[in-house]
Amino acid sequence: MLEYADGSLYNGWTKKIGKRIAQHNAGKGSKYVRSRLPARLVYAESVVTKSEAMRRECTLKRLSRAEKIALIAEWKAGQAGKQCGCSRPL
């Protein structure tokens, strides 16, 4: 899940999270995305298959903003000191 400069949240799925964030921040996304840069990673999880990823994306999109914020806070607490696949601290 990405958070944009205006505080909006975006979720999707990808195999290469660092590359995808770089694409977003380079303006290579939808008009919605380009108008809200920069983006930063605020939540991520791993699944085994593309099908699982797509199902999880749908589930996350149905959450309320408050539920997403709570999920992000819980994830951040568990990520203290870890690194993402894009070689940057979370």
Buried (B, 14 or more C-beta within 10 A) or exposed (E): BBBBEEEBBBBBBEEEBBEBBEBBBEEEBEEEBEEBBEBEBBBBEEEEEEEEBEEBBEEBEEBEEEEBBEBBEEBEEEBEEEEBEBEEEB
